[in-house]
Amino acid sequence: SNGLSTFYSGYTLLRAISQSNGTIYLLAYKDGYLHLFRSMDLGTSFKRLFRTAGSDKSDLWTNRFGTDSVYMIDKNKVYSLQDSTAWNKIADVTLAFGADGIQSVQLAGCTIGSTTKLYTMYRLESATYFYASGVNGKGWSYKGTLSQGPFMSNSFGASPTTFDLLGFGGMEAFYSSN
């Protein structure tokens, strides 16, 4: 790929996502900043769209079956990508714990028609907390806790066709419809 030569010098890749039209987004972290790269040619070339202050406790989600909005979470702040030029803050997740204790965060979602619901998983040292948004990433609420952590960075997901159907994998596999 062209356009990623600087990417390999100290960046930490947080998430790669793709859309049905072949657009690929890479979210990376380096030195206190989040960097968003985009390819519109199936990964042949990438362009850095921008960098913004942020943490390595961030994740990215989009509907892989469409060309819907791209969403990002940085600790407890939720954003949507506006016109490929800037992040628009859409919500804060009110956490039942301090943001400094977050070890990892994963973002998932489901889009049906013009409605998107987002879900996030926070891993702390002794527990994993789950939250769900209302319509289009707004109005977050706490949904539950597990005493084990995710197996890897892809161990939390949402059904692409059914709101509120979530899956989570650690040493055991779990699902929830609420």
C-alpha positions in Angstrom: 0.0 0.0 0.0 1.1 3.5 -0.7 0.7 6.3 1.9 1.5 4.2 5.0 5.3 4.6 5.0 5.1 6.8 8.2 2.5 4.5 9.7 5.1 1.9 10.6 7.3 4.3 12.6 5.8 4.0 16.1 2.1 3.9 15.4 -0.1 1.4 17.3 -2.9 0.1 15.1 -6.2 0.2 17.1 -8.7 -1.0 14.5 -9.1 -1.5 10.8 -12.6 -1.5 9.4 -14.1 -1.7 5.9 -17.3 -0.7 4.1 -19.1 -2.5 1.3 -17.7 -0.1 -1.4 -14.1 -1.1 -0.6 -13.3 1.9 1.6 -11.0 1.0 4.5 -10.3 3.0 7.6 -7.4 2.6 10.0 -7.4 4.1 13.5 -3.9 4.4 15.0 -2.4 5.9 18.1 0.9 7.6 18.5 2.3 10.1 21.1 -1.1 11.2 22.5 -2.8 11.5 19.2 -5.3 9.4 17.2 -4.7 9.2 13.5 -7.3 8.2 10.9 -6.2 6.8 7.6 -8.5 6.0 4.7 -8.2 4.0 1.5 -10.8 4.3 -1.2 -9.2 1.8 -3.5 -9.4 -1.5 -1.6 -6.1 -0.8 0.3 -3.9 0.1 -2.6 -3.2 3.5 -1.2 -4.0 5.3 2.1 -4.3 9.0 3.0 -4.2 10.3 6.5 -7.4 12.3 7.0 -6.4 13.9 10.2 -5.0 13.5 13.7 -6.6 14.5 16.9 -5.7 14.4 20.6 -6.8 11.1 22.1 -5.9 8.0 23.9 -5.0 4.4 23.0 -8.3 3.4 24.7 -10.2 4.0 21.5 -12.0 2.0 18.9 -13.8 2.5 15.5 -16.9 1.0 14.0 -18.9 1.2 10.8 -21.5 -1.0 9.1 -19.4 -3.3 7.0 -22.4 -4.1 4.7 -23.1 -0.4 3.8 -21.4 3.0 3.5 -23.0 4.4 6.7 -21.4 6.7 9.2 -18.1 5.9 10.9 -18.1 6.0 14.7 -15.3 6.3 17.1 -15.1 6.0 20.9 -12.2 7.5 22.9 -12.6 6.4 26.5 -16.1 7.6 27.2 -16.5 10.1 24.4 -18.4 9.0 21.2 -17.9 10.7 17.8 -19.1 10.3 14.3 -17.1 11.2 11.2 -18.4 14.2 9.4 -17.6 14.6 5.7 -14.2 12.9 6.2 -12.9 16.1 7.7 -13.5 16.0 11.4 -15.0 14.1 14.3 -18.3 15.4 15.6 -18.8 14.6 19.3 -22.3 13.0 19.7 -22.3 11.7 23.2 -20.6 10.9 26.5 -21.0 7.5 28.1 -21.6 8.0 31.8 -19.2 5.4 33.4 -19.8 3.5 36.6 -16.0 3.7 37.2 -13.0 6.0 36.6 -11.8 6.3 33.0 -8.2 6.0 34.1 -8.8 2.3 35.0 -9.8 1.4 31.4 -7.5 -1.3 30.0 -9.3 -1.6 26.7 -12.5 -0.6 24.9 -14.3 -2.2 22.0 -17.1 -0.6 19.9 -19.8 -2.5 18.0 -23.0 -1.5 16.3 -26.0 -2.4 14.2 -27.7 -0.3 11.5 -31.2 -1.1 10.3 -32.6 1.4 7.8 -31.5 4.8 8.9 -31.2 3.9 12.6 -27.9 2.9 14.2 -27.4 1.6 17.8 -23.9 1.4 19.2 -22.6 -0.8 22.0 -19.3 -0.6 23.9 -17.4 -2.9 26.2 -14.9 -1.7 28.7 -12.3 -4.0 30.2 -11.0 -3.1 33.7 -8.7 -5.2 35.8 -11.4 -7.2 37.4 -14.5 -6.8 35.3 -15.9 -6.1 31.9 -18.7 -3.5 31.6 -21.2 -3.2 28.8 -23.1 -0.1 27.6 -25.7 0.5 24.8 -26.7 3.7 23.1 -30.1 4.9 22.0 -30.7 5.9 18.4 -27.7 7.0 16.4 -25.2 6.8 19.3 -27.0 9.1 21.7 -28.4 8.3 25.2 -26.1 5.6 26.6 -27.1 3.3 29.4 -25.3 0.6 31.5 -26.3 -3.0 30.5 -24.2 -5.3 32.7 -20.9 -6.7 33.9 -18.9 -9.9 33.5 -16.1 -11.0 35.8 -13.9 -12.1 32.8 -12.2 -10.2 30.0 -12.3 -10.5 26.2 -10.1 -13.1 24.5 -8.8 -10.6 22.0 -9.7 -7.2 20.3 -12.4 -8.9 18.2 -14.1 -10.7 21.0 -17.1 -8.3 21.2 -19.7 -7.8 18.5 -23.3 -7.0 17.6 -25.6 -8.7 15.2 -25.7 -6.8 11.9 -29.4 -7.5 11.5 -30.9 -7.5 15.0 -30.7 -4.6 17.5 -29.5 -5.5 21.0 -28.2 -9.0 20.1 -24.6 -9.0 21.3 -21.8 -11.6 21.5 -18.8 -11.7 23.8 -15.9 -14.2 24.1 -13.5 -14.7 26.9 -12.7 -18.1 28.4 -16.4 -18.8 27.8 -18.8 -17.4 25.1 -21.7 -15.2 26.0 -24.6 -13.6 24.2 -27.3 -11.2 25.2 -30.5 -9.9 23.6 -31.0 -7.1 26.2 
